[in-house]
Amino acid sequence: MLDVIKEQNPNLVIAATDLHRNGSIPSDCYVVDLDLVESNAREMYECAKRLGLRTYVMTKQINRNPSMIETIIKSGFDSFVAVDMECAYVLYEQNCKVGHVGHLSQIPRNRMKEALKMEPEIWTVHHRDHARFISQAATELNVKQNIILKVIDKDDMAYPAQEGGILIDDILQTADFISGFDNLNIVGVTGFPCALYDFEKRTMNASSNLHTIIKAAELLDSKLGIDIKHINAPGSSSCETMELIASYGATDAEPGSALWGMAMQQIYGNDVGTPAQVYVTEVSHWAGETAQVLGGGFYADGAGHEMMSINKAFVGDRPDTILDNEVNAEAPIPQWMDYYAWLYPTAKQKVKPGDTAVYFFRPQVFMTRSAHIATVSGVSNGNPVVQSIYDRSNNLIQL
């Protein structure tokens, strides 16, 4: 992974080191090239527009960072998907349009009225009981709600702890049942993940889940006469992915990681978009022959694959030489609290407490314990300026 950022955005590593050395940013901090986020986002927006795809931006990876969201909106995007109720609440408090709720996490029953008041364009339903709960809440508020059905087949893929959905064999019966609620309107289908990255071929491929929801949409239209406006096909949405899902007839994409250049097809493939973040922390102390690095933000998505794991870091006290000192590294597995991570320098490598350590991996910042996000402009021209620093709870902080 470290070779990728060294080749594609070395100025960010240098800028992050400089800002950390002079005290402009804290340790345990994702440093974001804000100009590049805007460029990436604009490319994604134009791609979706050209393909006629509706978009809902996923912000969990960036921890719903206000500075980045403002930049993404400036690039053209105007609607967001909330991965859970916390996400919906945070987006709504930032005056963002909460366009899609219920996917991946269903909305808790006692917060459904709160979600309805946000006026989401669509609401994903995994089960007929959830449709009933939404209808009851909508009745109390005297509103109607558009819903889309999450559809799966027996052999479709689901990541651990993301299982669920309406079996395609039951879709007509379930849709007929839900159609009985006067205040719910079925407008489409969804599934996840609809596209998967092939590390060997370095391409995005349609998953069986995508085939399932296309089939479900056809059944609902032909058998029940339901007007399908949404074939929502999330999963590593980027320009390459959007081209793929559009070719199958999908209508919706949900770009997230690609906006800061962290989709796998961007990192290792030929997709448009450049990596726009690094994780910066510092060497704390020695424990025997191991250098202990301050943690708090070590959550690497996809680290189970060798090409996505954390195994090296740039370490040093000078921005002009940091790229020359790659030190073997390791981070705790998710089951352990990342109070520290580890560096394993060779006898010839100089590593000391207080040194800056710069990592590159694929983050999900909302999953971290305490990570900050610093947005920075002027990285590409060598004049980095910190635009904002937010802590894990999205409090704006000053150093």
C-alpha positions in Angstrom: 0.0 0.0 0.0 2.8 2.5 0.9 4.1 2.3 -2.7 0.8 3.5 -4.0 0.8 6.9 -2.1 4.5 7.3 -2.8 3.9 7.1 -6.5 0.5 8.8 -6.8 0.6 11.6 -4.2 4.0 11.9 -2.5 3.4 15.6 -1.9 0.7 14.7 0.6 3.1 12.6 2.7 5.6 15.5 2.7 2.9 18.0 3.6 1.5 15.9 6.3 4.9 15.4 7.8 5.6 19.1 7.7 2.3 20.0 9.3 2.9 17.4 12.0 6.4 18.5 12.8 5.4 22.2 13.1 2.4 21.4 15.4 -0.3 22.4 12.9 -2.0 19.0 13.1 -2.3 16.5 16.0 -1.1 12.9 16.0 -3.8 10.3 15.4 -5.0 12.3 12.4 -6.1 11.6 8.8 -4.7 14.3 6.6 -6.8 15.0 3.6 -5.8 16.7 0.3 -9.0 18.8 0.0 -8.2 20.1 -3.5 -7.9 16.5 -4.7 -11.2 15.5 -3.0 -12.9 18.3 -5.0 -11.3 17.1 -8.2 -12.2 13.4 -7.6 -15.7 14.3 -6.6 -16.2 16.5 -9.7 -15.1 13.6 -11.9 -17.5 11.2 -10.1 -20.4 13.7 -10.4 -19.8 14.3 -14.2 -19.5 10.5 -14.8 -22.8 9.8 -13.0 -24.5 12.7 -14.9 -23.3 11.4 -18.2 -24.6 7.9 -17.4 -27.9 9.3 -16.1 -27.4 7.8 -12.7 -29.0 9.1 -9.5 -26.5 9.4 -6.7 -26.6 9.2 -2.9 -23.2 10.0 -1.3 -21.9 7.6 1.4 -20.0 9.5 4.1 -19.2 6.9 6.8 -15.7 6.4 5.4 -14.9 10.1 6.0 -16.8 10.2 9.4 -19.4 12.6 7.9 -16.6 15.3 8.0 -18.2 18.8 7.6 -15.3 20.2 5.6 -15.3 17.4 3.1 -19.0 17.3 2.8 -19.0 21.0 1.9 -16.5 20.3 -0.8 -18.4 17.3 -2.1 -21.6 19.4 -2.4 -19.6 22.1 -4.2 -18.6 19.5 -6.7 -22.3 18.9 -7.6 -23.6 16.2 -5.4 -26.7 17.1 -3.4 -28.1 13.9 -1.7 -26.7 11.5 0.8 -27.3 8.0 2.0 -27.3 7.3 5.8 -25.7 3.9 6.7 -27.5 4.0 10.1 -29.6 6.3 12.2 -26.5 8.0 13.7 -25.4 8.8 10.2 -28.8 10.2 9.3 -28.9 12.4 12.4 -25.4 13.8 11.8 -26.1 14.5 8.1 -29.4 16.1 9.0 -27.8 18.3 11.6 -25.4 19.5 8.9 -28.4 20.5 6.7 -27.6 17.8 4.2 -30.4 16.2 2.2 -30.8 12.7 3.7 -32.0 11.0 0.5 -31.7 7.3 1.5 -32.1 5.6 4.9 -32.4 2.0 6.0 -29.3 0.6 4.2 -27.2 -1.0 5.4 -28.7 -0.7 8.9 -32.4 -0.7 9.3 -33.9 2.2 11.3 -34.8 1.3 14.9 -38.6 1.2 15.4 -38.7 3.9 18.1 -36.7 6.3 15.8 -38.8 5.9 12.7 -40.8 9.0 13.2 -37.6 11.0 13.5 -36.3 9.5 10.3 -39.6 10.2 8.5 -39.4 13.9 9.5 -36.1 14.1 7.6 -38.2 13.3 4.4 -35.9 10.7 2.8 -36.5 10.2 -0.9 -36.3 6.4 -0.4 -36.2 4.0 2.6 -34.8 0.5 2.2 -36.9 -2.3 3.7 -35.4 -5.8 4.5 -38.6 -7.5 5.8 -42.4 -7.1 5.7 -42.4 -6.4 9.5 -40.2 -3.3 9.0 -42.6 -2.1 6.3 -45.4 -2.4 8.9 -43.5 -0.5 11.5 -42.8 2.3 9.0 -46.4 2.4 8.0 -47.5 2.8 11.7 -45.0 5.6 12.2 -46.2 7.3 8.9 -49.8 7.0 10.0 -49.0 8.9 13.2 -47.4 11.7 11.2 -50.0 11.6 8.4 -47.3 11.2 5.7 -46.5 8.8 2.9 -43.1 7.2 2.3 -41.4 5.7 -0.8 -39.6 2.5 -0.1 -37.3 0.2 -1.9 -36.9 -3.5 -1.2 -33.6 -5.2 -0.4 -33.7 -8.4 -2.4 -31.3 -11.4 -2.1 -31.0 -14.9 -3.6 -29.8 -17.9 -1.6 -26.3 -17.9 -3.1 -25.8 -14.1 -3.0 -22.9 -12.6 -1.1 -23.3 -10.9 2.2 -20.4 -9.6 4.4 -20.5 -10.8 8.0 -23.0 -9.0 10.1 -24.7 -7.5 7.0 -27.0 -10.4 6.2 -30.7 -10.0 5.4 -33.2 -9.1 2.8 -36.2 -10.5 1.0 -35.6 -13.8 -0.8 -36.3 -13.3 -4.5 -38.5 -16.4 -4.4 -40.7 -14.5 -1.9 -40.5 -11.1 -3.5 -43.9 -11.1 -5.2 -45.8 -12.2 -2.1 -43.9 -9.8 0.1 -44.4 -6.9 -2.3 -48.1 -7.7 -2.6 -48.4 -7.6 1.2 -46.5 -4.3 1.6 -48.6 -2.8 -1.2 -51.6 -3.1 1.2 -50.2 -0.2 3.2 -51.8 3.0 1.7 -49.0 5.2 3.0 -46.1 3.2 1.6 -45.1 3.2 -2.1 -42.7 0.6 -3.5 -40.5 2.4 -6.0 -37.6 0.1 -6.4 -35.1 -2.5 -5.3 -31.6 -2.7 -3.9 -28.9 -5.1 -2.9 -25.3 -5.1 -1.6 -22.6 -5.5 -2.7 -23.5 -5.1 -6.4 -19.9 -4.9 -7.7 -16.7 -6.6 -6.5 -13.1 -5.9 -7.3 -11.0 -8.7 -8.8 -7.5 -8.3 -7.6 -6.0 -10.7 -10.1 -7.7 -9.1 -13.2 -7.7 -5.6 -11.7 -11.3 -5.0 -12.8 -14.7 -4.4 -11.2 -17.2 -7.3 -11.8 -20.9 -7.5 -11.4 -21.9 -9.6 -8.4 -24.7 -12.1 -8.3 -26.5 -9.6 -6.1 -26.7 -7.2 -9.0 -28.2 -9.9 -11.2 -30.7 -10.6 -8.4 -32.0 -7.1 -8.1 -32.3 -6.7 -11.9 -34.4 -9.8 -12.0 -36.5 -8.7 -9.0 -37.2 -5.3 -10.7 -38.4 -7.2 -13.8 -40.7 -9.4 -11.7 -42.2 -6.6 -9.8 -42.9 -4.7 -13.0 -44.2 -7.5 -15.1 -46.2 -9.4 -12.4 -47.5 -6.7 -10.1 -47.3 -3.6 -12.4 -45.1 -1.8 -9.9 -43.4 1.3 -11.4 -39.7 0.7 -10.7 -38.0 4.0 -10.5 -35.0 2.9 -8.5 -32.6 0.0 -9.1 -30.2 1.0 -6.4 -26.8 -0.7 -6.9 -24.3 0.3 -4.2 -20.8 -1.2 -3.7 -17.5 0.5 -4.3 -19.2 3.1 -6.5 -16.7 4.9 -8.8 -16.6 5.8 -12.5 -15.6 2.3 -13.5 -18.3 0.8 -11.2 -20.9 3.2 -12.4 -20.2 2.3 -16.0 -20.7 -1.3 -15.0 -23.9 -1.0 -13.1 -25.4 1.3 -15.7 -24.8 -1.3 -18.4 -27.0 -3.7 -16.4 -29.8 -1.2 -16.0 -29.2 0.2 -12.5 -30.4 3.7 -11.8 -28.6 4.6 -8.5 -25.0 4.7 -7.3 -23.6 5.5 -3.9 -20.1 6.9 -4.2 -18.1 7.0 -0.9 -14.5 5.8 -0.8 -13.9 6.8 -4.4 -14.4 10.5 -3.5 -11.1 10.5 -1.7 -9.5 8.1 -4.1 -9.7 5.1 -1.9 -11.7 2.6 -4.0 -9.6 -0.5 -4.7 -10.0 0.0 -8.5 -8.5 3.4 -8.1 -5.6 2.2 -5.9 -4.7 -0.8 -7.9 -6.5 -0.5 -11.2 -6.9 2.1 -13.9 -10.0 4.0 -12.6 -10.0 7.8 -12.3 -9.4 9.3 -8.9 -6.2 9.8 -6.9 -5.6 8.9 -3.2 -6.3 12.0 -1.1 -5.5 10.9 2.5 -2.8 9.6 4.8 -2.9 8.7 8.5 -0.3 10.5 10.6 0.8 9.7 14.2 4.0 9.6 16.2 6.4 7.2 17.8 5.7 7.1 21.5 8.3 4.9 23.1 10.2 1.6 22.8 9.1 -1.7 24.2 12.1 -4.0 23.9 13.1 -4.0 20.2 9.7 -2.6 19.1 8.8 1.0 18.6 5.4 1.8 19.9 3.3 4.2 17.8 0.3 6.2 19.2 -2.9 4.7 17.9 -6.6 5.6 17.8 -7.3 5.5 14.1 -6.0 2.2 12.9 -9.0 0.7 11.1 -8.0 -0.7 7.7 -10.9 -1.8 5.6 -10.0 -4.9 3.5 -6.9 -5.6 5.6 -7.7 -9.3 5.3 -6.3 -9.2 1.8 -2.5 -9.0 1.7 -2.6 -6.1 -0.8 -4.6 -4.0 1.6 -2.8 -4.7 4.9 -0.7 -2.3 7.0 2.9 -3.5 6.8 5.0 -0.4 6.4 5.1 3.3 7.4 7.2 6.3 6.5 9.0 7.4 9.7 11.2 10.4 10.5 11.6 14.0 11.7 12.2 15.7 8.4 9.6 16.2 5.5 12.4 16.2 2.9 13.7 12.8 3.8 10.6 11.0 5.2 9.9 9.2 1.9 13.3 7.5 2.1 12.7 5.7 5.4 10.1 2.9 5.0 9.9 1.0 8.3 8.2 -2.4 8.7 4.9 -1.9 10.6 2.0 -3.7 12.0 -1.4 -2.6 13.5 -3.6 -4.3 16.0 -6.4 -6.5 14.7 -9.9 -4.9 15.2 -10.6 -7.1 18.2 -7.8 -5.3 20.1 -7.9 -1.6 21.2 -5.3 0.3 19.2 -3.7 2.2 22.0 -0.5 1.6 20.1 0.7 0.0 16.9 4.2 -1.4 16.2 7.2 -0.5 14.1 10.0 -2.9 13.5 13.0 -0.9 12.3 16.2 -2.6 11.1 19.5 -1.9 12.8 20.3 0.7 10.2 17.1 2.6 10.5 16.8 5.5 12.9 13.5 5.6 14.8 13.1 7.6 18.0 10.3 8.8 20.2 8.6 11.9 18.8 9.2 10.9 15.2 6.4 11.3 12.7 4.9 8.1 11.3 2.8 8.3 8.1 0.6 5.4 7.0 -1.5 4.7 4.0 -4.4 2.2 4.1 -8.1 2.2 3.3 -9.9 3.7 6.2 -13.4 3.8 7.6 -13.0 6.7 10.0 -16.4 6.3 11.6 -15.1 2.9 13.0 -12.1 4.4 14.7 -11.6 5.1 18.4 -10.3 8.7 18.4 -9.0 9.7 15.0 -9.0 13.4 13.9 -9.4 14.6 10.3 -7.5 17.6 9.1 -8.4 19.0 5.7 -5.6 20.7 3.8 -5.4 22.8 0.7 -2.4 23.7 -1.4 -0.8 20.2 -1.2 0.0 19.9 -4.9 1.8 23.2 -5.1 3.9 22.7 -2.0 2.1 25.3 0.1 -0.2 23.3 2.4 -2.7 25.2 4.5 -4.9 23.5 7.2 -8.5 24.4 6.5 -10.1 22.5 9.4 -9.4 19.9 12.1 -12.3 17.9 13.5 -12.1 15.2 16.2 -13.8 11.9 16.1 -17.1 13.5 17.3 -16.8 16.1 14.6 -16.0 18.9 17.1 -14.0 21.6 15.4 -10.7 22.0 17.2 -7.9 24.6 17.2 -4.2 23.8 17.9 
